[in-house]
Amino acid sequence: MIETPRLLLRRPVPADWDAFRDFMMSDRASEFGSHRNLGKSFRSFAAELGHWDIFGFGMFAVTRKGDDRAIALVGPWNPPDWPEREIGWMVLDAGAEGQGIAREAAEGALRHIWTALNWETVVSYIAEGNDRSARLAERLGARLDPQAEAPEAPGKTVRVYRHPRPEGLA
């Protein structure tokens, strides 16, 4: 578990399915491949849970302190067919948008990636046109890396944003 000033980041649990499903069935999830498809959404959520079981880490369910309801998923993601290890984010609760929740959670997850997981590099894969996500990556210090390979996303151009390793870490 990771604690930030306002948030707790914990391993997702089956009870987080409702928040994930509601997000995926909304127009807000249009950048994700499971958008408006209940079966794909279910399999995508099962992959979130399974990633933890297989690799021992994964995206964190983000909650406000004092409330265990998942409002976002943020954190490390490394499916076997991804070109590089990623930090990803999705704000599940529309009411949590615009409050700095994703940034605060991503900063906590990045600290975990650098110090606990000891990754040498991390990227964010962001579909062209997902301007809010690109701005968040840039606020976190990431820069567009046009030479890097992105995972396939039929019908979409995916850009790679590379996050800088903090100074002082080997």
Sequence and secondary structure as in RCSB ss.txt:
>XXXX:A:sequence
MIETPRLLLRRPVPADWDAFRDFMMSDRASEFGSHRNLGKSFRSFAAELGHWDIFGFGMFAVTRKGDDRAIALVG
PWNPPDWPEREIGWMVLDAGAEGQGIAREAAEGALRHIWTALNWETVVSYIAEGNDRSARLAERLGARLDPQAEA
PEAPGKTVRVYRHPRPEGLA
>XXXX:A:secstr
 EE SSEEEE   GGGHHHHHHHHTSGGGTTSTTTT HHHHHHHHHHHHHHHHHHS   EEEEETT     EEEE
EE  TT SS EEEEEE  GGGTTTTHHHHHHHHHHHHHHHTS  S  EEEEETT HHHHHHHHHTT EE TTS  
   TT  EEEEE    TT  
